[in-house]
Amino acid sequence: MLRKTQVRVHFIHAFIFTLLLMTGLCLLITPARTWFNQIHFPLVTVHFVIACMYILIVIIALRPLFRHLFKRPFVKKYNGYWTMMFAVLWIVSGLMMYFQTYLPVAVRNYSVIIHDWATFLFLPWVIVHSAGHFFDLHIPWPKWWRAKAPVPEAIRENKLQRRDFIKFFGLGFLFLLIGGSIKWLIPTLSLSTDANKRRGYFRIYNVTNDYPHYETTDWSLTIDGHVNQSETVTLADVPRFPSTMIVDDFHCVTGWSVHGVEMKGILVKDLLKELDMTTSSPYVTAYSGDKTYYDTFTTKQLLEEEAMLVFEMDGQPLKKAQGYPCRLYHPSMYGYKSVKWLNRLEFTDERERGYWQKSGGYDLNGYL
């Protein structure tokens, strides 16, 4: 009876873990995340609910697991403790990521790093473990490792022989190599083919399957609404406005950050001043050229808090994936407020909720 219960718990754990892994990878891989956004599927919430189920099954399995491991060979204990260690890392870092608004930025950053590395270092082990069960494969472990056989003197005295060292650390290094490669390869591959690969540690998000192609069509920024006069700015007009360069840390609400990003552009207040534009409207809606994304601000947030139109990043024009030719940036707000492919600023007397406020329940103001 105990054996049957253990088997059931094991398979339930495997099933929930698979769902957790699949939804987590969908959140990481840009095309998948974009598709779920388009169909308004609450992927983050589903991932969190599955994670709660995973936590529950881990708690239920703790007592029988330790009781089982106590009587098993060392290899089985190693297997169980290895799994539990990563489960704890996932649970703690995942909770910190989900409730990140209550934590300092540095803590959120570390939680994302831990969560990502725990996932990708564990993936090779999951593959090997699953393949072993499915195909009934067995690694040729020494008898003293697999069963309660006498431990060799060299091992007992902590004197590893060359063969033991290769077996014990070789597999671990392989997992590190494969997992680390996947960890750094996926964010880079998620960029478009002509995106700036050296900034691959940016996670590029967009809510449509394509980018506006302003390389082949004229870009312009329209400023209208409740203003004394409507104006349109083109790329040819940009050099005549005073430019500002800042070096700032870019923070995403999902927890990752890119430090020391050099951005050059035009402060919104300087742009309106040069255009002799005035407004008494308390709110602004910023629209993206993808014809889908938008976000809203108070007028004071854009004019008095150093918000700017960014045209260059690290001394180069923005790439398409980064919002070419212009994106909005507020130094005290999360990246989702940084509207890419900005093509319109509309001053209004009432404030709407932005795209992510409606679709994802994000904070309206988005302050760090």
BELBELBEL-V632668 format. One record per backbone hydrogen bond with DSSP energy under -1.0 kcal/mol. NH is the residue of the N-H (numbers start at 1). CO is the residue of the C=O. If there is no record, write none. Layout:
BEGIN
nh=NH co=CO
nh=NH co=CO
END
This chain:
BEGIN
nh=5 co=1
nh=6 co=2
nh=7 co=3
nh=8 co=4
nh=9 co=5
nh=10 co=6
nh=11 co=7
nh=12 co=8
nh=13 co=9
nh=14 co=10
nh=15 co=11
nh=16 co=12
nh=17 co=13
nh=18 co=14
nh=19 co=15
nh=20 co=16
nh=21 co=17
nh=22 co=18
nh=23 co=19
nh=24 co=20
nh=25 co=21
nh=26 co=22
nh=27 co=23
nh=28 co=24
nh=29 co=25
nh=33 co=29
nh=34 co=30
nh=35 co=31
nh=36 co=32
nh=37 co=33
nh=38 co=34
nh=39 co=35
nh=40 co=37
nh=41 co=36
nh=43 co=41
nh=46 co=42
nh=47 co=43
nh=48 co=44
nh=49 co=45
nh=50 co=46
nh=51 co=47
nh=52 co=48
nh=53 co=49
nh=54 co=50
nh=55 co=51
nh=56 co=52
nh=57 co=53
nh=58 co=54
nh=59 co=55
nh=60 co=56
nh=61 co=57
nh=65 co=61
nh=66 co=62
nh=67 co=63
nh=68 co=64
nh=69 co=65
nh=70 co=66
nh=72 co=69
nh=75 co=145
nh=77 co=73
nh=78 co=74
nh=79 co=75
nh=80 co=76
nh=81 co=77
nh=82 co=78
nh=83 co=79
nh=84 co=80
nh=85 co=81
nh=86 co=82
nh=87 co=83
nh=88 co=84
nh=89 co=85
nh=90 co=86
nh=91 co=87
nh=92 co=88
nh=93 co=89
nh=94 co=90
nh=95 co=91
nh=96 co=92
nh=97 co=93
nh=98 co=94
nh=99 co=95
nh=100 co=97
nh=102 co=99
nh=103 co=100
nh=108 co=104
nh=109 co=105
nh=110 co=106
nh=111 co=107
nh=112 co=108
nh=113 co=109
nh=114 co=110
nh=115 co=111
nh=116 co=112
nh=117 co=113
nh=118 co=114
nh=119 co=115
nh=120 co=116
nh=121 co=117
nh=122 co=118
nh=123 co=119
nh=126 co=122
nh=127 co=123
nh=128 co=124
nh=129 co=125
nh=130 co=126
nh=131 co=127
nh=132 co=128
nh=133 co=129
nh=134 co=130
nh=135 co=131
nh=137 co=132
nh=141 co=139
nh=145 co=142
nh=146 co=142
nh=147 co=143
nh=149 co=147
nh=156 co=152
nh=157 co=153
nh=158 co=155
nh=159 co=154
nh=165 co=161
nh=166 co=162
nh=167 co=163
nh=168 co=164
nh=169 co=165
nh=170 co=166
nh=173 co=169
nh=174 co=170
nh=175 co=171
nh=176 co=172
nh=177 co=173
nh=178 co=174
nh=179 co=175
nh=180 co=176
nh=181 co=177
nh=182 co=178
nh=183 co=179
nh=184 co=180
nh=185 co=181
nh=186 co=182
nh=189 co=185
nh=190 co=186
nh=191 co=188
nh=195 co=192
nh=197 co=195
nh=199 co=196
nh=200 co=197
nh=202 co=199
nh=214 co=212
nh=221 co=233
nh=222 co=343
nh=223 co=231
nh=224 co=345
nh=226 co=347
nh=227 co=225
nh=228 co=278
nh=231 co=223
nh=233 co=221
nh=240 co=237
nh=241 co=238
nh=244 co=265
nh=246 co=263
nh=248 co=261
nh=250 co=258
nh=252 co=256
nh=255 co=252
nh=258 co=250
nh=261 co=248
nh=263 co=246
nh=264 co=312
nh=265 co=244
nh=266 co=309
nh=268 co=307
nh=271 co=267
nh=272 co=268
nh=273 co=269
nh=274 co=270
nh=275 co=271
nh=276 co=273
nh=277 co=272
nh=283 co=348
nh=284 co=297
nh=285 co=346
nh=286 co=295
nh=287 co=344
nh=288 co=293
nh=289 co=341
nh=291 co=288
nh=295 co=286
nh=297 co=284
nh=299 co=282
nh=302 co=298
nh=303 co=299
nh=304 co=300
nh=308 co=329
nh=309 co=266
nh=310 co=327
nh=311 co=264
nh=312 co=264
nh=313 co=316
nh=314 co=262
nh=316 co=313
nh=318 co=311
nh=323 co=320
nh=324 co=319
nh=326 co=323
nh=327 co=310
nh=328 co=339
nh=329 co=308
nh=333 co=330
nh=334 co=366
nh=335 co=251
nh=337 co=334
nh=338 co=335
nh=339 co=337
nh=342 co=326
nh=343 co=287
nh=345 co=222
nh=346 co=285
nh=347 co=224
nh=348 co=283
nh=355 co=294
nh=358 co=354
nh=359 co=355
nh=360 co=356
nh=362 co=356
nh=368 co=332
END
